[in-house]
Amino acid sequence: MSHKKPTLEFFRKTAEAKGGNISEMAKALDCDRRTIHYWLEKNEKFKDVLDQVNESFVDLAETRLAANRTEGGNWVSFTYKLTELSVS
């Protein structure tokens, strides 16, 4: 497995392609999930990128739900919890 840190732009593209899912990102970047968590801990820019990607997916989901409601679609009750990565 490679542990070479990608460029910020490549990290962003990978995060977008994998929906911010760290396990899927690790596979695509040929590294361990712990390595990504390390990058996030040590580099605020990487954390900011992942936060932005995750927020964009939440926005997209909310927009689609609102459109479904406006178009008279059936509501499906669900609960989701957006958790923030906490690094100690």
C-alpha beads as a LAMMPS data file, in Angstrom:
LAMMPS data file: protein, C-alpha beads

88 atoms
87 bonds

1 atom types
1 bond types

-500.0 500.0 xlo xhi
-500.0 500.0 ylo yhi
-500.0 500.0 zlo zhi

Masses

1 110.0

Atoms # bond

1 1 1 0.000 0.000 0.000
2 1 1 1.135 3.474 -0.836
3 1 1 1.207 6.059 1.901
4 1 1 2.203 8.977 -0.273
5 1 1 -0.060 11.909 0.475
6 1 1 -1.934 13.050 -2.646
7 1 1 -2.181 16.634 -3.765
8 1 1 -5.048 18.554 -2.245
9 1 1 -6.849 18.658 -5.606
10 1 1 -6.511 14.889 -6.125
11 1 1 -7.763 14.339 -2.566
12 1 1 -10.790 16.563 -3.343
13 1 1 -11.579 14.675 -6.562
14 1 1 -11.301 11.339 -4.773
15 1 1 -13.520 12.526 -1.925
16 1 1 -16.135 13.755 -4.410
17 1 1 -16.002 10.539 -6.438
18 1 1 -16.426 8.416 -3.306
19 1 1 -19.052 10.590 -1.638
20 1 1 -16.755 11.439 1.249
21 1 1 -16.691 7.789 2.361
22 1 1 -13.294 7.337 3.990
23 1 1 -13.192 3.555 3.474
24 1 1 -13.854 3.974 -0.245
25 1 1 -11.385 6.848 -0.464
26 1 1 -8.707 4.691 1.184
27 1 1 -9.224 1.963 -1.413
28 1 1 -9.002 4.478 -4.254
29 1 1 -5.884 6.092 -2.773
30 1 1 -4.317 2.705 -2.008
31 1 1 -3.872 3.411 1.682
32 1 1 -5.375 2.533 5.025
33 1 1 -8.284 4.462 6.572
34 1 1 -5.959 5.388 9.451
35 1 1 -3.660 7.094 6.976
36 1 1 -6.475 9.335 5.771
37 1 1 -7.404 10.145 9.363
38 1 1 -3.758 11.038 9.979
39 1 1 -3.739 13.378 6.962
40 1 1 -6.949 15.002 8.222
41 1 1 -5.448 15.458 11.672
42 1 1 -2.173 16.901 10.439
43 1 1 -3.429 19.087 7.597
44 1 1 -6.374 21.419 8.161
45 1 1 -6.768 21.929 4.396
46 1 1 -7.462 18.216 3.878
47 1 1 -10.029 18.285 6.686
48 1 1 -11.660 21.374 5.165
49 1 1 -11.901 19.651 1.768
50 1 1 -13.591 16.585 3.244
51 1 1 -15.959 18.763 5.275
52 1 1 -16.915 20.686 2.114
53 1 1 -17.522 17.487 0.148
54 1 1 -19.663 16.014 2.928
55 1 1 -21.661 19.237 3.210
56 1 1 -22.296 19.270 -0.540
57 1 1 -23.716 15.737 -0.365
58 1 1 -25.984 16.715 2.542
59 1 1 -27.160 19.757 0.548
60 1 1 -27.871 17.552 -2.468
61 1 1 -29.894 15.095 -0.371
62 1 1 -31.915 17.902 1.197
63 1 1 -32.591 19.455 -2.208
64 1 1 -33.803 16.164 -3.634
65 1 1 -36.051 15.540 -0.643
66 1 1 -37.546 19.012 -0.944
67 1 1 -38.115 18.532 -4.687
68 1 1 -39.812 15.197 -4.038
69 1 1 -42.143 16.826 -1.536
70 1 1 -42.928 19.756 -3.836
71 1 1 -43.728 17.386 -6.689
72 1 1 -46.198 15.490 -4.522
73 1 1 -43.952 12.520 -3.986
74 1 1 -44.351 10.192 -1.057
75 1 1 -42.439 11.135 2.045
76 1 1 -40.313 8.488 3.593
77 1 1 -39.501 9.145 7.213
78 1 1 -35.887 8.838 8.031
79 1 1 -33.363 10.117 10.472
80 1 1 -29.797 10.865 9.715
81 1 1 -27.031 12.109 11.859
82 1 1 -24.205 14.061 10.337
83 1 1 -21.181 13.467 12.494
84 1 1 -18.115 15.590 12.450
85 1 1 -14.680 14.107 12.505
86 1 1 -13.213 14.797 15.900
87 1 1 -9.496 14.637 16.196
88 1 1 -7.927 14.586 19.615

Bonds

1 1 1 2
2 1 2 3
3 1 3 4
4 1 4 5
5 1 5 6
6 1 6 7
7 1 7 8
8 1 8 9
9 1 9 10
10 1 10 11
11 1 11 12
12 1 12 13
13 1 13 14
14 1 14 15
15 1 15 16
16 1 16 17
17 1 17 18
18 1 18 19
19 1 19 20
20 1 20 21
21 1 21 22
22 1 22 23
23 1 23 24
24 1 24 25
25 1 25 26
26 1 26 27
27 1 27 28
28 1 28 29
29 1 29 30
30 1 30 31
31 1 31 32
32 1 32 33
33 1 33 34
34 1 34 35
35 1 35 36
36 1 36 37
37 1 37 38
38 1 38 39
39 1 39 40
40 1 40 41
41 1 41 42
42 1 42 43
43 1 43 44
44 1 44 45
45 1 45 46
46 1 46 47
47 1 47 48
48 1 48 49
49 1 49 50
50 1 50 51
51 1 51 52
52 1 52 53
53 1 53 54
54 1 54 55
55 1 55 56
56 1 56 57
57 1 57 58
58 1 58 59
59 1 59 60
60 1 60 61
61 1 61 62
62 1 62 63
63 1 63 64
64 1 64 65
65 1 65 66
66 1 66 67
67 1 67 68
68 1 68 69
69 1 69 70
70 1 70 71
71 1 71 72
72 1 72 73
73 1 73 74
74 1 74 75
75 1 75 76
76 1 76 77
77 1 77 78
78 1 78 79
79 1 79 80
80 1 80 81
81 1 81 82
82 1 82 83
83 1 83 84
84 1 84 85
85 1 85 86
86 1 86 87
87 1 87 88
